[in-house]
């Protein structure tokens, strides 16, 4: 029986229908960016100090500059000046304009300090959730909780919606995630309190990443074998384009509520995909919905200006069983090869997230302009796509993937031996590592779709990718807690983790030039040469042709 890849060879592997669908789903990929990394702008923490009643009036009366006001009235730089204030009544007339605290104590360090009882003053023309809800000092953990909440949503949403997408279809789940994501994003923008904002942020996390992965699955199932890896790579390049667009939008809209509203509202437009993006014919075939699958195939052929040969109009699943296959979490670990694939992919998803975020934290992108810093760091990711395109068909998946992990690990370890005064070299090495881990990230997305059979492909990818959410939660703690012990210790840990990931990748089968597995049996035998199987069948046939004596 012909497979879906055989059909696509006749009706078009990447013609008008696939190009149109790829463009539409790439917009979905770019729109995921504000949810994944929007915290950089939504939760921006500007320079701040305690609000002290009377200071503004005294500064105005004395004609102080901002630098003079800070020098006279703030205990000092860092946490001392941001979270503590002098216990001084600034409205008293005895205070002079030149060193007003000199008459109260010979040394300013002898003056009593207290908490910021009257709030904070923030040095920023815009606003963020930090400035609106005062998520600083004793409340700074609430900003961490805001980001952790969306990662918790990513984790549970990936597993739950991944199961639903394999059980009830890609298209239905895609549209539901789009609707809920758009609505919850707008509700975050109008949330009256921190608690409500946290609730809607959790809901957004539950559906947004799952929708992004479903889009990835759909586009790889619509195209033919020779284009599968290219669309998978450029689907992730669309995410990088979203990074650049986000930097521009955030620069134009420095107030967090307007920014959140602006990046959330366009998601409602994706509901028009109901009429533009059909259900995956591969999924329909795996569910024994042959009539619907054939209808979608004819629609693709018509869009591509091709005709479907009569010999391909009776497509059936390879299993040729009477009942449809229902995905189960046990299918990911029931058989030995798929179990090995699942464990290795889970570890590599985790590693990619930890190294990616760890390298970003150590690149020192804490300059005076967060918009340019964000923009430049995003540009580093573009060469990764071209590296994959140049190597993946010539060398395969495994070796470039393993090498990228090793490069990222080496880039984490190298700054330990580079002197501090060679700042340019440290930055260059870390940029090389950022590029390496971006290659690894894109590669794990691609290979994850190629190792699982159709009826559990969506579930397998989402379950494995949920480990990157665990990595996203752990990475900040690894960086900031281990830095207290030794500044370079997090990089050493990242290097060890990356090297292990590179070694494990070599245990996976090479998927270069192979069709997507449709059944568990095909997935289990991916490492066995197809020639041997064909030869065995041939020899058996010849043996049966020999007449008995």
C-alpha positions in Angstrom: 0.0 0.0 0.0 1.3 3.5 -0.8 2.3 5.8 2.1 1.5 9.4 2.5 5.0 10.3 1.3 4.2 8.3 -1.9 1.0 10.4 -2.4 2.9 13.7 -1.9 5.3 12.8 -4.6 2.4 12.9 -7.0 0.4 15.8 -5.7 3.3 18.0 -4.6 5.7 17.9 -1.7 6.1 21.6 -1.3 3.8 23.4 -3.8 1.3 26.2 -3.4 -0.7 24.5 -0.6 2.3 23.7 1.5 3.9 27.2 1.0 0.6 28.9 2.0 0.2 26.7 5.0 3.8 27.2 6.0 3.5 30.9 5.9 0.3 30.9 8.0 1.8 28.6 10.6 5.0 30.6 10.7 3.0 33.6 11.8 1.8 31.5 14.7 5.4 30.6 15.5 6.5 34.3 15.5 3.5 35.2 17.7 4.7 32.8 20.4 7.8 34.9 21.1 6.2 37.5 23.5 4.9 34.7 25.7 8.2 32.9 25.9 10.6 35.8 26.4 8.3 38.8 26.9 9.2 38.9 30.5 12.3 40.8 29.5 10.1 43.8 28.8 7.0 43.1 30.8 9.1 42.5 33.9 11.9 45.0 33.4 13.3 46.2 36.7 14.6 49.8 36.4 16.8 51.6 38.9 14.8 52.5 41.9 15.0 53.9 45.4 12.7 54.4 48.4 10.1 57.1 48.2 10.8 59.5 51.1 8.1 62.2 51.9 9.7 65.6 51.8 12.7 64.7 49.6 11.1 66.0 46.4 10.2 69.3 48.1 13.7 69.7 49.6 15.3 68.9 46.3 13.1 71.5 44.5 13.8 74.2 47.2 17.6 73.6 47.0 17.8 73.2 43.2 19.5 69.8 43.4 20.3 67.8 40.3 19.2 64.2 40.4 22.8 63.1 41.2 22.9 65.5 44.1 19.6 64.3 45.4 20.7 60.7 45.3 24.0 61.5 47.0 22.4 63.4 49.9 19.3 61.3 50.5 19.9 57.7 49.5 22.0 55.4 51.7 24.1 54.1 48.8 24.1 52.1 45.6 22.8 48.5 45.3 20.3 46.9 47.7 21.1 49.4 50.5 19.8 52.3 48.5 17.1 50.4 46.7 15.4 48.7 49.7 16.4 50.9 52.7 15.9 54.5 53.5 17.2 57.0 56.1 14.8 57.3 59.1 14.8 61.1 58.7 12.0 63.6 58.7 12.8 65.4 55.5 10.2 68.1 56.1 12.0 69.7 59.1 13.3 73.2 58.4 16.6 72.6 60.1 17.9 70.6 57.1 20.2 72.6 54.9 20.9 72.3 51.2 24.6 71.4 51.5 25.0 68.0 53.0 21.7 68.1 54.9 22.4 65.1 57.0 25.7 66.5 58.5 23.9 68.1 61.4 22.1 64.8 62.3 25.2 62.6 62.5 28.9 63.0 61.9 28.8 60.0 59.6 25.9 59.0 57.4 26.4 55.3 58.2 25.4 56.1 61.8 21.9 57.2 60.8 19.2 54.6 61.4 17.8 52.8 58.3 14.3 51.5 57.7 12.2 49.8 55.0 10.5 51.6 52.1 7.2 52.3 53.8 6.0 54.8 51.2 6.8 52.8 48.1 9.5 53.4 45.5 10.6 55.9 42.9 11.5 54.3 39.5 13.8 55.9 37.0 12.0 54.9 33.8 9.7 56.8 31.4 7.5 53.7 30.9 6.1 51.0 33.2 6.3 47.3 33.8 4.6 44.8 36.1 7.6 45.5 38.5 6.8 49.3 38.7 3.1 48.9 38.9 2.9 46.1 41.5 6.2 47.0 43.3 7.9 43.7 42.7 11.2 44.7 44.2 13.1 44.1 47.4 11.1 41.8 49.7 8.6 41.2 46.8 11.1 40.5 44.1 10.3 36.8 44.3 6.9 37.6 42.9 8.5 38.4 39.5 10.2 35.0 39.5 6.8 33.5 40.3 5.3 35.3 37.3 7.8 33.6 35.0 7.7 30.3 36.7 3.9 30.2 36.4 4.0 30.3 32.6 6.7 27.6 32.6 4.4 25.4 34.8 1.7 26.1 32.3 4.0 25.0 29.4 4.8 21.8 31.2 1.3 20.6 32.0 -0.2 22.0 28.8 2.4 20.2 26.6 1.5 16.8 28.1 -2.3 17.3 28.3 -2.9 19.0 25.0 -0.4 16.7 23.3 -2.5 13.8 24.2 -5.7 15.5 23.1 -4.1 16.5 19.7 -3.3 12.8 19.0 -6.7 11.7 20.2 -9.0 14.2 18.7 -7.0 15.8 15.9 -4.4 18.5 15.3 -6.7 21.1 13.9 -9.3 21.1 16.7 -6.7 21.5 19.4 -4.8 24.2 17.4 -7.9 26.3 17.2 -8.8 25.9 20.8 -5.3 26.8 22.0 -5.4 29.9 19.7 -8.7 31.1 21.2 -7.7 30.5 24.8 -4.3 32.0 24.3 -5.6 35.2 22.7 -8.3 35.7 25.4 -6.0 35.0 28.3 -3.3 37.3 26.8 -5.8 40.2 26.7 -7.0 39.4 30.2 -3.4 39.6 31.5 -3.2 43.1 30.0 -6.3 44.3 31.9 -5.8 42.4 35.1 -6.6 44.7 38.1 -4.4 42.8 40.6 -1.2 40.7 40.6 -3.2 37.6 41.6 -5.5 37.8 38.6 -2.5 38.5 36.3 -0.9 35.4 37.6 -4.0 33.3 37.0 -4.3 34.4 33.4 -0.6 34.0 32.8 -0.9 30.4 33.9 -3.8 29.8 31.5 -1.8 31.3 28.7 1.1 29.0 29.5 -1.2 26.0 29.4 -2.1 26.5 25.8 0.5 28.7 24.0 3.4 26.4 23.8 1.2 23.4 23.0 -0.3 25.4 20.1 3.2 26.2 18.8 4.3 22.6 18.8 1.0 21.5 17.1 1.8 24.0 14.4 5.3 22.5 14.0 3.8 19.0 13.8 1.2 20.0 11.2 3.7 21.6 8.8 6.1 18.7 9.0 3.2 16.3 8.2 1.9 18.3 5.2 5.2 18.4 3.3 7.2 15.6 1.6 10.3 13.9 2.8 12.8 16.1 1.0 11.3 19.3 2.5 10.5 18.2 6.0 13.7 19.3 7.6 13.7 22.7 5.8 10.2 23.8 6.9 11.0 22.5 10.4 14.1 24.7 10.6 12.4 27.8 9.1 9.4 27.4 11.4 11.9 28.0 14.2 13.5 30.9 12.3 10.1 32.5 12.3 10.4 32.5 16.1 13.7 34.4 15.8 12.0 36.9 13.5 9.4 37.3 16.3 12.3 38.2 18.7 13.3 41.1 16.4 9.7 42.3 16.0 9.1 42.1 19.7 12.2 44.3 20.4 10.8 47.0 18.0 7.2 46.8 19.4 8.5 47.0 23.0 10.6 50.0 22.2 7.6 51.8 20.6 5.3 50.8 23.6 7.3 51.2 26.9 4.1 50.7 29.0 3.6 47.0 29.8 -0.2 46.9 29.5 -0.3 48.4 26.0 2.6 46.1 25.0 0.8 43.0 26.3 -2.5 44.1 24.7 -0.7 44.8 21.3 1.0 41.4 21.2 -2.1 39.4 22.3 -4.8 40.9 20.1 -3.5 39.7 16.7 -3.8 36.1 18.0 -7.6 36.3 17.4 -6.8 36.6 13.6 -5.4 33.0 13.7 -9.0 31.7 14.3 -9.4 32.2 10.5 -7.2 29.2 10.1 -10.4 27.2 10.5 -10.9 27.9 6.8 -7.3 27.9 5.7 -5.6 24.9 7.4 -7.1 21.4 7.1 -6.6 18.4 9.4 -3.4 16.4 8.9 -4.1 13.6 6.5 -1.5 11.5 8.2 -3.4 11.7 11.5 -6.7 10.9 9.7 -5.1 7.8 8.2 -3.7 6.7 11.5 -7.3 6.9 12.9 -8.8 4.9 10.0 -10.7 8.0 8.8 -9.8 7.2 5.2 -12.6 9.1 3.5 -11.7 12.3 5.3 -8.0 11.8 4.6 -8.7 11.3 0.9 -10.8 14.5 0.9 -7.9 16.4 2.4 -5.5 14.8 -0.1 -7.7 15.8 -3.0 -7.9 19.4 -1.6 -4.1 19.5 -1.5 -3.9 18.2 -5.1 -6.4 20.8 -6.3 -4.5 23.6 -4.6 -1.3 22.4 -6.1 -2.8 22.1 -9.6 -2.1 18.3 -9.6 -4.3 15.3 -10.3 -4.4 12.3 -8.0 -3.7 9.0 -9.8 -6.5 6.4 -9.5 -4.0 3.9 -8.0 -3.6 6.2 -5.0 -7.3 6.8 -4.3 -7.6 3.8 -2.0 -5.1 4.8 0.6 -5.2 2.8 3.8 -3.1 2.7 7.0 -0.1 0.3 6.9 -1.5 -1.6 9.9 -4.7 -2.5 8.0 -6.5 -3.1 11.2 -10.2 -2.6 11.8 -10.0 -0.2 14.7 -8.3 3.1 15.1 -5.2 3.5 17.2 -5.5 5.6 20.4 -2.4 7.1 21.8 -1.2 6.2 25.3 1.6 7.5 27.5 2.7 3.9 27.8 3.4 3.8 24.1 6.3 6.1 24.7 8.1 3.6 27.0 6.5 0.2 26.2 8.9 -0.9 23.5 12.7 -0.8 23.9 13.8 1.5 21.0 11.0 4.0 21.5 11.7 4.0 25.3 15.4 4.8 24.5 14.4 7.5 22.1 12.0 9.1 24.6 14.6 9.2 27.5 17.4 10.6 25.3 15.1 13.2 23.7 13.8 14.3 27.1 17.3 14.8 28.4 18.3 16.8 25.3 15.2 19.0 25.5 16.1 19.7 29.2 19.8 20.4 28.3 19.0 22.7 25.4 16.8 24.8 27.7 19.3 25.0 30.5 22.3 25.8 28.3 20.4 28.3 26.2 19.2 30.3 29.2 22.4 29.8 31.1 24.5 31.3 28.2 22.1 34.2 27.9 22.5 35.0 31.6 26.3 35.0 31.3 26.6 37.1 28.2 26.3 40.2 30.3 23.4 41.8 28.3 22.7 44.2 31.2 23.7 47.3 29.3 22.0 50.7 29.2 19.7 49.8 26.3 17.7 46.5 26.8 16.1 46.9 23.4 19.4 46.9 21.5 20.8 44.2 23.7 17.8 42.0 23.1 17.9 42.7 19.3 21.6 41.9 19.0 21.3 38.6 21.0 18.5 37.6 18.7 20.6 38.1 15.6 23.1 35.5 16.8 20.4 32.8 16.3 20.1 33.3 12.5 23.4 31.6 11.5 22.2 28.5 13.3 19.5 27.8 10.7 22.0 28.1 7.8 24.5 25.8 9.6 21.8 23.2 9.8 20.7 23.6 6.2 24.3 23.3 5.0 25.1 20.2 7.0 22.0 18.2 7.7 21.6 16.6 4.2 25.4 16.2 3.7 26.2 14.8 7.1 22.9 13.8 8.6 21.2 14.7 11.9 23.3 13.0 14.6 26.8 14.4 14.1 25.9 18.1 13.7 23.5 17.7 16.6 26.2 16.1 18.8 28.8 18.6 17.7 26.6 21.6 18.5 26.1 20.3 22.0 29.8 19.9 22.4 30.5 23.4 21.0 28.0 24.9 23.5 29.5 22.9 26.4 33.0 24.1 25.4 31.8 27.7 25.2 30.5 27.4 28.7 33.8 26.0 30.0 36.1 28.4 28.0 35.4 31.6 30.0 36.8 29.8 33.1 40.2 30.0 31.5 39.9 33.4 29.8 41.2 36.4 31.8 38.6 39.1 32.7 40.5 41.8 30.8 39.9 39.9 27.5 36.2 40.9 27.6 35.8 40.8 23.8 37.1 37.2 23.7 34.7 36.1 26.4 31.8 37.6 24.6 32.9 36.1 21.3 33.1 32.6 22.8 29.7 33.0 24.5 28.1 34.1 21.2 29.6 31.0 19.6 28.0 28.9 22.4 24.7 30.7 21.9 24.8 29.7 18.2 25.7 26.1 19.1 22.9 25.6 21.5 20.5 27.2 19.1 21.5 24.6 16.5 20.9 21.9 19.2 17.5 23.4 20.0 16.4 23.4 16.4 17.8 19.9 15.8 16.0 18.3 18.8 12.7 19.8 17.5 13.3 18.3 14.0 14.5 14.8 15.1 11.7 14.5 17.7 9.1 14.5 14.9 11.1 11.9 12.9 11.5 9.2 15.6 7.9 8.6 16.6 5.1 6.9 14.7 2.2 9.0 13.5 -0.4 8.1 16.1 1.8 9.1 19.0 4.0 11.7 17.3 2.3 14.8 18.7 2.1 13.2 22.2 5.8 12.1 22.0 7.1 15.6 20.9 5.0 17.4 23.5 6.0 15.1 26.4 9.7 15.3 25.6 9.6 19.0 25.0 8.0 19.5 28.4 11.4 18.9 29.9 12.6 22.2 28.5 10.1 23.8 30.7 11.7 22.1 33.7 15.0 23.3 32.5 13.6 26.8 32.2 12.5 26.8 35.8 15.8 25.3 37.1 18.3 27.4 35.0 17.9 30.7 36.9 18.4 28.9 40.2 21.5 27.1 38.9 23.0 30.4 37.8 22.3 32.6 40.8 22.7 30.0 43.6 25.9 28.4 42.3 27.4 31.8 41.5 27.3 32.5 45.3 29.8 29.6 45.7 32.0 30.4 42.7 31.2 32.7 39.9 32.1 30.3 37.1 30.6 27.2 38.7 27.3 27.3 36.8 29.3 27.3 33.5 31.2 24.2 34.6 27.8 22.5 35.4 26.4 23.5 32.0 29.5 22.2 30.2 29.2 18.7 31.9 25.5 18.6 31.1 26.1 19.6 27.4 28.8 17.0 26.9 26.6 14.2 28.2 23.8 15.4 25.8 26.2 15.3 22.9 27.2 11.7 23.7 23.7 10.5 24.1 22.7 11.9 20.7 25.0 9.4 19.1 22.9 6.5 20.5 19.9 7.6 18.4 19.2 6.3 14.8 20.1 8.5 11.9 16.9 9.8 10.2 18.4 11.3 7.2 16.5 10.3 4.1 14.0 8.1 5.9 10.2 8.4 5.7 8.3 9.3 8.9 7.4 6.0 10.7 3.7 5.2 10.6 3.7 2.3 13.0 5.4 1.2 16.2 7.1 -1.6 14.3 8.6 0.9 11.8 9.9 3.1 14.7 11.4 0.1 16.4 13.4 -1.0 13.3 14.7 2.4 12.2 18.3 1.5 13.1 18.1 -1.7 11.0 19.1 -1.3 7.4 16.1 -1.5 5.1 18.1 -3.5 2.6 18.5 -6.4 4.9 14.8 -6.6 5.5 14.1 -6.6 1.7 16.8 -9.2 1.2 15.3 -11.5 3.8 11.9 -11.2 2.2 13.4 -12.0 -1.2 15.2 -15.0 0.0 12.1 -16.4 1.7 10.2 -16.0 -1.5 12.9 -17.8 -3.5 12.8 -20.6 -1.0 9.1 -21.1 -1.4 9.5 -21.3 -5.1 11.6 -24.5 -4.8 9.4 -27.6 -5.4 9.6 -30.3 -2.8 11.5 -33.5 -3.7 
